[in-house]
Amino acid sequence: MTDRKTPEHAPIAQFQSADGELLIGGQPLSRLAARVGRTPFYAYDRRLLDARVATLRAALPASIKLHYAMKANPMPALVCHMARLVDGIDVASAGELMVALDAGANPQEISFAGPGKTDAELRQAVAAGIMVNIESPREVPILDAASAELGLPARVSVRVNPDFELKASGMKMGGGPKQFGVDAEAVPELLQAIGRAGLAFEGFHLFAGSQNLRPEAIVEAQRKCFDLALRLAEHAPSPVRFLNLGGGFGIPYFPGEQPLDLAPIGDNLATIVAEAADKLPDAEIVLELGRYFVGEAGIYVARVLDRKISRGQTFLVTDGGLHHHLSASGNFGQVIRKNYPVAIGNRMTPPDGVEPASVVGPLCTPLDLLGDKMPLGHAQEGDLVVVFQSGAYGASASPQRFLGHPEVVEVLV
């Protein structure tokens, strides 16, 4: 049965098409697929990365520094590109630190977060001259010993687990009992230990949650984080020079979701900046964003291997799946599975209308589902399925060795 209604999905207006074919990096999708040489692959559009950073800078006070949380997408070529656009990089392992340094990021503007840093990683951080976000009292003597051994100051900030949560966030990273950061009420004692150890204290890192599309919730969290930082600064061993208010900016994935309105966030940050000039005059205010920078700039592309009809339902069996894109399969944090935006990339304006079809992968598990009963163009073997909003938490967040299938290719175009 043919349905000529427009497919329903989150907004994907960032991409254009020509002659019925999706354009990525200015190239028709089929040409890019030929250039890559095989499917599946991820493709990230440089121009969209540039535009997102420029849009954010235009909406925020000029003094706000932007850091890229590279856990969202650690592809080396993409990190190199982002390092030229943003002011700093946040890493979450020694492996990511190596990529950031190789990308040319300024060590003075690299921070290292994570609740389980090894002794070796902390020593590497001191040797590299980057800032460590302390998340446990355990890290203080290790950093002190590394500083003495290497003859280098251990630059530190304290990651604070706030006494509130970011409302309506897709993933809560602070508030209540958490493995992340130091509980706000325990921070004054930790600051004393940092002072006794002689570590180079620089400031605070507060990150309440991620994937939020409600500007009012982000505004409230930033205000509360700033007020909390003011209270904790009274116990600091030296003036606060660094204040990371986290991120939490979301992107639309599912039907009914709309892009985040930046205007109220910019207005609120202007107020915070003005207040900080008086109360924290030495502090640089930082926003740390990952998904928001890169998520909408990427697509995942798989080729249709088989068009299968089972008891009246159409299945498009592709050469890609959850082993490459766990998030789109719904197995990376979704409680109730929802469809990412999906299209047949070489049939963006299907002449025969659309039909309900499910996009599945080659794995021997019913979890290998990229699109469930979605209105799609009438795809045939060889057509290219595109999963949008795929620039963040894609290849590196997926079990690529599951069932022994080939790893995915990634390109920056």
NORJOBEL-V178852 format. One record per pair of residues at least 12 apart in sequence whose C-alpha atoms are under 6 Angstrom apart, sorted by the first residue. I is the first residue (numbers start at 1). J is the second residue. If there is no record, write none. Layout:
I/J
I/J
//
This chain:
2/354
2/355
3/354
3/355
4/353
4/354
7/375
9/254
9/255
9/341
10/252
10/253
10/254
10/255
10/257
20/347
20/348
20/349
21/345
21/346
21/347
21/348
22/345
25/45
25/413
39/302
40/301
40/302
40/320
40/408
41/300
41/301
41/408
41/409
41/410
42/299
42/300
42/410
43/298
43/299
43/410
43/411
43/412
44/297
44/298
44/412
45/297
45/413
46/413
48/297
59/266
60/266
61/270
64/285
64/286
65/87
65/286
66/86
66/87
66/286
66/287
67/86
67/87
67/88
67/89
67/288
68/89
68/90
68/288
68/289
68/290
69/89
69/90
69/289
69/290
72/290
72/291
72/392
72/393
73/392
80/103
83/105
88/109
88/110
89/110
90/110
90/111
90/112
91/112
92/112
92/113
92/114
94/121
107/129
107/130
108/130
110/130
111/130
111/131
111/132
112/132
112/133
113/133
115/135
115/180
123/146
126/154
131/155
131/156
132/156
133/156
133/157
133/158
133/159
134/158
134/159
135/159
135/181
135/182
154/199
154/200
155/200
156/200
156/201
156/202
157/201
157/202
157/203
157/204
158/204
158/205
159/181
159/204
159/205
159/206
160/181
160/182
160/184
160/206
161/174
161/181
161/182
161/183
161/184
162/174
162/175
162/184
163/175
165/208
166/208
166/209
166/221
167/217
169/209
169/210
169/211
169/212
170/210
170/211
171/209
171/210
172/209
173/208
173/209
174/208
188/235
191/236
195/237
202/240
202/241
202/242
203/240
203/241
203/242
203/243
204/243
205/244
206/245
206/246
207/246
209/248
210/248
211/248
211/249
211/250
212/248
212/249
212/250
213/250
213/260
219/265
240/283
241/282
241/283
241/284
242/283
242/284
243/285
243/286
244/285
244/286
244/287
245/287
246/287
246/288
247/287
247/288
247/289
249/292
250/292
253/340
254/340
291/392
294/391
294/392
295/389
295/390
295/391
295/392
296/389
296/391
297/391
298/390
298/391
299/387
299/388
299/390
300/386
300/387
301/385
301/386
302/318
302/319
302/320
302/384
302/385
303/318
303/319
303/382
303/383
303/384
304/317
304/318
304/381
304/382
304/383
305/317
305/318
305/381
306/381
314/357
315/357
315/358
315/359
316/359
317/360
317/361
318/361
319/361
319/362
320/361
321/361
321/368
322/368
323/398
323/399
323/400
324/395
324/398
324/400
325/394
325/398
326/398
328/340
328/370
329/369
329/370
339/371
341/387
341/388
342/386
342/387
343/385
343/386
344/384
344/385
345/384
345/385
345/386
350/377
354/375
354/376
354/377
355/375
355/376
356/373
356/374
356/375
357/373
357/374
358/371
358/372
358/373
359/371
//
